[in-house]
Amino acid sequence: MGLLFILIGLYLSFRTRRIRLLNGVWVTVLMLVVVGLVTELSSGNVWMHRLWVLGLSLFIILVGLAGIWIGWQLVQTAWLTRRNHRYRLVNATILIVLVICCLLTGLIIQMWLTPEPRLQLIVILLGFISGYFIFWWFAYGVGFLIYRHQNRTSVKSAYVLVLGAGLNYGNQVSLSLQARLDQALLVAKQLDQPWLILSGGKGGDETISEAEAMATYCEEKGYPRSALVLETASTSTAENMMFTKAWLIQHGLNPTAGVFVTSDYHTYRAALLAQKIGVTTHSVGAKTAPKAFWHAYFREYCAIMFQYRWRHAMALVVGLGFVFYIFVN
């Protein structure tokens, strides 16, 4: 009955909205329920049960090793970017996560050596909090993969929107922004030179707007100036899309008949915003260097968790209260 409820929920979620966080949540829950059902069904046969438990154990070990590797990548990138003020908040978050992981590991070892009810409660509560954030990490990742599978670029796109990124030395296109522009120029060439909308305002440490820097780069690459549109007022992805939508409507163009270009790690969260604002959800992602990908993905994960912070806070309070009640009774 529970499995049927999840399947119906998954169907309705996809049916009502193609891109949403809930899609990833439903699929993640479905996978967990299937694992539980197979574990229960295999218990009737000793050898089948042993084989299943062995396979499941190996999978958990591999996931754990992958988690350690990703953690190491995060720490490395955080150390390399420690002096960059743009990454101070995310790097501080990585440090906090690292401290919590070390603390939880130490408490588990201490609990194993000297079992004590209060220590057990602390470990269980910390474990619940960690499990909650790990669940959402997987759910966000599953949603990301679903979006990538569904994402298609229409050959009838009337415009290509390039989402801005920080400039180097105040006026020079950074490597990540250059990758976006190169990808956008490639897409524009395939679409026979549509409007190329360059969206990005002027940051506090920048001498010109990101749109102006992008326009200079595109002109140097041979893209006609007459086909470039500069949106120089935005300071966030949401504003990139809102201001672009206003320009498109003003010029009689369909806001959904286009494609946006950003870094690969950013496509999913940007598509969620695009769907909410009412512009195209079709995207092309510029490839991110492997070493920088997980740091960037972690930033996206933190941003989406922060966006719904009050809901998560409420869920954690209710969940911790329930766990505490079960433990005490």
N, C-alpha and C positions, 0 to 999 in steps of 0.2 A: 504493500500500500504506500509506504514511504517512497519507494522507487518510482511508482506511478505519479505521485505528487510532484516529485522533482522533474520528471520528464515533461509533465504538463507545464510546470513553471518555466522550464527551459524553452519549450516550444513557444509559449506566450511571450516570453521575454524577447526572443529573436523576432517573433512575428510583429510585435508592437514597435520595436526600435532596433535597427540593424547594428548600431554601435552604442554600447552602454557597458558600464562596469558590471552590472548585474549579470550579463552574459557570462563573463569570466567566473563570477561567483557560483552560478548554477552549475557550470561545467566542473569546477573544482569540487563542489559538494557531491556531484554525481560520481566523480572518480573515487572519492573517499567512501561513499556508500557502496559502490561496486566492490571495492577492496574488502570492506566489511562483510558483504554478502558472500563473496567467494571464500573468505576465511571461514565463515560459518558453515557453508555448504561442504567445503573440503574436509571438515572435521569428522565426517562420517566414514572417511577412508583414511587409514593411518598413513599410507605411503603418499597419497595425494596431498594430505595435509602437510606432511614433512616437506615434500617438494615445493609446495606453495609457500610455506613459511621460509624455506631456504631462499627461494627466489625473491620474496618480499624483503628479507633481511639484506640480501645483496643489493637490492634496489635502494633501500634506505641508507646503506653504507655509501653507495655511489652518490646519492643526493647529498649526504653529509660531507663527502670529500669535495663535491662541486661547490657546496656552500663555503667550505674553508678556502678553496681557491678563489672564489668570488670575493670573499672577505679580504684575502691577501691583496687582490687587485685594487679593492677600494682603499685599503690602507696605503698602498704604494702611491696611488694617484692623489690621495689626500695629502701625503707628504710632499709630493712634487708641486702641488698647487697651494701649499700652506701660506704663501705670501700673496696670493691673489685674493683681493678683497671680495670678488664675486662669489667665491666658493667658501667663504668663512663659515657661513651657517651650515651648509651641508657637511663640511669637514668636521665641524663641532658635533653634528649629529652622528657621524661615523665614529668619532671618538667615544661618545656616550654609549653607542651600541656595543663597541668593543669592551668598554668597562663593564657593562651589564652582562655580557657573555662570560667574561672572566669571573665576575662575581658569582654568577649562577653556577658555573663549573666548580668553583671553590666550595660553594655551599652544598652542592650535590656530593662532593667528596667528603666533606665534613659530616653530612647526614649519614653517609654510608659507614663512616668510621664510628660515629657516636649518634645513633638514632635518638631524636628528641622531638616531641610533638610540635613545639613552637617552631623549630627549625624546619620540620616537614611542611608546616603550613606556609612558611615564607617561601620555600622552594616551589611548592604547588602554585602559589599566587604569582610568583615571578615566572614560572613555567607557563601559566595561563596567558599572562601578558605577552611573553615571547611568542607563544603559539599563535596568538591572535594576529600579531604583526607578520609572522611568517605566512599564515594563511592568506592574508591580504597581498603579500608579496607574490605568492603563487597565483592568486586570483587575478591580480593585475597583469602578470605575465601571460596567463592563459587568454585574457581579453586582448592583449597585445597581439598574440599569435593568431587569434580568430580574426582580428581586424586586418592583419597582413594577408591572410588567406582570402578575405572578401574583397580587399581593396583592388580596384581596377581603374586605370586611367582612360577616360573617354577620348576617342579620336576627334570628337566634335567640341572639345574644350575651347571656349571663347577667350579664356585668359589663363595665365599661369601666375600664381601669387607666390612670391618668395618671402618667407618670414625672416626678418632680420636677426642678427646676432651681434655681440660686442665687437668693436673695432680695436685694432692694435694701434698703439701710439696715438690714439685719438682720431685718426683719419684714414687708417689703412685697413683693408679687408683682411680679417683673420682667416686662418686655415679652414676652420669649420664653416665660416660664411662663404669662403671661396668654393668649398666643396658643394654647398647649396647652389651657388650661382652657376657653377659648371654643369650641375645636374639640370638646373632650370633651363639653361641655354640648349642643352641636349634635347630636352622635352619640347621646348619651343620650336626647335628645328624640325622635329618630327611632326609637329602640329601646324607647320607652315606659318611661322611667325605671328602668333596671336599677341594680344596685349600682355606685356610682361610687367606685372605690378610689383614694385620693389617697396616693401613695407618695413619701416623702421625709423624711429625718431632719434633724437640726439640725447645720449646719456650724459651723466654728470662729468665723466672724464673724457668726453669726446668733443672735438672741435667742429665736426660737421655731423649731419645726420647719417644714420646707417644707409638710408635710401640713396643719399647723394653719393656715398662711397660705392655702393652697389652699381649705381648708374654709370659711374666712371669706369668701373671694371667691365661692365657689359658692353659699353661703347668701344673700349679697347679690344674686346673680343669680336667686334664687328657687328653687334646687334644694332639695328637702326634706332636712332634717338626718338624718332616719331612714334615708335611702338612701345616706348617705355613710359610707365606711369609711376611717379614718385609719391609715396605716402609718407610724409615726414613728421607726423604728429604722434604716432603711437609709441607707447612705452611698455607694452606687454603683448602677448599672443592674442588675448581677447580683443585688445584695441586694434591690432593688426587686421583682424577679421571684421570688426565692426566698422572701421573707417573704410576698409576696402568695399564692404557691402554697400555703404552709402554712396561711394563713387560709382559702383556698378549700376545701382538703381537709377542714379542721376543720369547715367549715359544709356539707359534703356537696355542693359544687359542682365541676363539671368544670373543671380549670385551663385546658383548651384551648378551652372554649366561651365565648370573650370576644374583646375587642379592646383593644389598648393604644394610647395616644395620646402622641406625643412630637413633637419638631420634625422636619420633613421630611428633613433631612440625617442624622438619627439613626436613622431607621426600619430601615435595612438591618442595621446592626451590632447594634441592639437585637433584631431578629428572629433573628439568628444566636445571640445569647445565649438568647433565649426558647426556641428549638428545643432547645438543649443542656439547659436547665433543665427544660423540660417544661410550659411555659405557652403561651398563644396566640401564634401568629406573625403573626396578622392585625393590621394597624395602620392608623392614620390619622395623617397627618403635618400638623402645623401649619406654615403657610407661613413661611419665613424671608426677611427682607429681602434683596434681590439682592446688596447690597454686603457683607452678612455671610455669605452662603451659602458662598462658596469658602473663607473662613477656617474656618468650622465644618466643612466637608467635609474640609479638610486635617487638622483635629484628629481626625476619625474615621479617616482614612487612617493617621495616625501611631499612633493607638491600636491599630488592627488589626495594623499592622506590628510594634509593640512586643509585642503579645500572643504573636506567633510569632517573637520576636527570635532565638532560638537556631537555629531552622530556617533563617531568612534568613541568619544569620551563617555557618552551615555551607555553604549554597548559594553564598554569595559567595566563601568561601575556596576551595571546589572550582572554581568558575567562574574565579576569578582565577588559580588554579594552572594550569588548562587553557589559558587565554589566554596566560599567560607561557610555558608549554611550547611552544605553537604559534609564538609570536614568536621564541623562542630557536632553535628548530629550523627 
